[in-house]
Amino acid sequence: MDHACPTIELNPISEDDLLFWEELLAQQETREHQPLQERREEELRQHLHRYTEHDLGHPHHREYKWVVIDTKSLERVGEVSFDKLDIGQKIGRIGYSISPGWWGKGFGTAVVGALVDKIFSESDCQRIEAECSIHNSASSRVLEKNGFTREGTKRGYLEIHGVRVDHYSFGLLKEDWEKQR
């Protein structure tokens, strides 16, 4: 699959990334369409233990997180996550946040593409799901450019800033990804 910006790298999140992660969550634009909250570095440090396993093929580990690096500037541009929702059925879900200073430059599309490639190449996952607010057209486009199919609308799916917000539900099957490559 051809991505708009192939110059990214996914690095497992580590102690060195805590300040970036804190700054990303502190940006109001980052939280506009997501149920994210500002967190302090110490609080984020406590979450790191959830992301110590890097082998996507691990039979029991469920949560993974990476920091996205622009390989040209070597700057951190965002973070992505993968959660195994149902290990037996081989279903996972992705999430992603790009720092607002990098919006509109193709990084979202490149990041999701790289993450999908990694998941389907390194794990036995057969289906990846993603959701985005019906108000976040940029995120919908990112998913569609990466082969995801909009499968429906989840009414009142998440509470964002005190309001229940409808979300589009997207899915991508490994067999469809293989055909698109």
C-alpha positions in Angstrom: 0.0 0.0 0.0 1.4 3.4 -0.9 1.5 5.9 2.0 1.7 9.7 1.8 4.7 9.9 4.1 6.8 6.8 4.4 9.4 8.5 6.6 8.3 7.3 10.0 9.5 4.8 12.5 7.5 3.1 15.4 9.6 2.9 18.6 8.2 1.1 21.7 7.3 3.8 24.2 9.9 4.2 27.0 10.9 6.4 29.9 12.6 8.7 27.4 9.2 9.4 25.8 7.3 10.5 28.9 7.7 14.2 28.5 6.6 14.0 24.9 3.6 11.9 25.9 2.7 14.4 28.6 3.0 17.3 26.2 0.9 15.5 23.5 -1.9 14.9 26.0 -1.7 18.5 27.2 -2.6 19.9 23.8 -6.3 20.7 23.6 -6.3 20.0 19.9 -5.1 16.4 20.6 -8.0 15.9 22.9 -10.7 17.6 20.8 -12.2 14.3 19.4 -10.9 11.8 21.9 -11.7 11.0 25.5 -8.1 11.8 26.5 -7.1 13.6 29.7 -4.1 15.6 30.6 -1.7 13.4 32.6 1.5 14.3 34.5 4.8 12.5 33.8 4.7 10.5 37.0 1.2 9.2 36.3 2.3 8.2 32.7 5.3 6.5 34.2 3.0 4.2 36.1 1.3 3.2 32.9 4.6 2.2 31.2 4.5 -1.3 32.7 1.5 -2.1 30.5 3.7 -1.7 27.4 6.8 -3.6 28.3 6.2 -6.5 25.9 7.1 -5.7 22.3 6.5 -9.1 20.6 3.1 -8.8 18.9 3.0 -12.6 18.6 3.0 -13.0 22.4 0.1 -15.3 23.2 -1.2 -13.5 26.2 0.0 -9.9 26.1 -2.8 -7.4 25.1 -1.5 -3.8 25.1 1.2 -2.2 23.0 2.2 1.4 22.5 4.7 3.1 20.2 6.0 6.6 19.7 6.1 7.8 16.1 9.4 9.3 14.9 9.8 11.3 11.8 13.0 9.8 10.3 14.0 13.0 8.5 14.0 15.3 11.5 14.2 12.5 14.2 11.4 14.3 16.1 8.5 12.6 17.8 5.3 13.3 15.9 2.7 11.1 17.8 1.9 7.9 19.5 0.0 4.8 18.4 -1.5 1.8 20.3 -2.7 -1.7 19.6 -4.9 -3.6 21.9 -5.9 -7.3 21.4 -9.6 -7.2 22.1 -10.2 -10.9 21.6 -7.2 -13.1 21.4 -9.2 -16.2 20.6 -11.0 -14.5 17.7 -7.8 -12.6 16.6 -9.4 -9.2 16.8 -7.5 -6.0 17.7 -8.1 -2.3 17.9 -5.8 0.6 17.0 -5.6 4.1 18.3 -3.4 7.0 17.3 -2.7 10.6 18.1 -0.5 12.9 16.0 0.8 16.1 17.5 -1.1 19.1 16.0 2.1 20.6 14.6 2.4 17.6 12.2 -1.3 17.6 11.1 -2.0 17.9 7.3 1.4 16.5 6.3 0.5 12.9 5.7 1.8 11.6 9.0 -1.6 10.2 10.1 -1.9 8.1 7.0 1.7 6.9 7.1 1.4 6.1 10.8 -1.8 4.0 10.5 -0.4 2.3 7.4 2.9 1.3 9.2 1.0 0.2 12.3 -1.4 -2.0 10.2 1.5 -3.5 8.3 3.3 -4.3 11.6 0.2 -5.9 13.2 -0.7 -8.1 10.3 2.9 -9.0 9.6 4.0 -9.8 13.2 0.9 -11.2 14.8 -1.9 -13.6 14.1 -4.5 -10.8 14.2 -7.2 -11.3 11.5 -9.2 -8.1 12.0 -8.3 -4.6 13.2 -10.9 -2.2 14.4 -10.8 1.6 14.9 -13.3 4.2 15.9 -13.4 7.9 15.5 -15.8 10.7 16.3 -18.2 11.5 13.6 -16.9 15.1 13.8 -13.3 14.0 13.0 -13.3 13.8 9.2 -9.5 13.8 9.0 -9.3 10.6 11.1 -12.0 9.0 8.9 -10.0 9.8 5.8 -6.8 8.4 7.4 -8.6 5.1 8.0 -10.2 4.9 4.6 -6.9 5.7 2.9 -5.5 2.7 4.7 -8.2 0.3 3.5 -10.5 0.4 6.5 -14.3 0.1 5.8 -16.7 2.2 7.7 -19.1 -0.4 9.1 -21.5 1.7 11.1 -22.1 4.3 13.7 -22.0 3.7 17.4 -24.4 6.1 19.0 -23.2 7.9 22.1 -20.1 5.7 22.1 -17.7 7.8 24.2 -18.0 10.8 26.5 -15.8 13.6 25.3 -15.8 16.9 27.3 -19.0 15.8 29.2 -21.0 15.0 26.1 -21.8 11.5 24.6 -20.5 11.5 21.1 -21.4 9.2 18.2 -18.4 7.4 16.6 -17.9 5.7 13.2 -16.8 2.1 13.5 -14.2 0.9 11.0 -12.8 -2.5 10.3 -10.0 -4.0 8.2 -9.6 -7.7 7.6 -6.2 -9.2 7.0 -7.4 -10.8 3.8 -8.4 -7.4 2.4 -5.1 -5.9 3.5 -3.2 -8.7 1.7 -5.2 -7.9 -1.5 -4.3 -4.2 -1.3 -0.6 -4.7 -0.9 
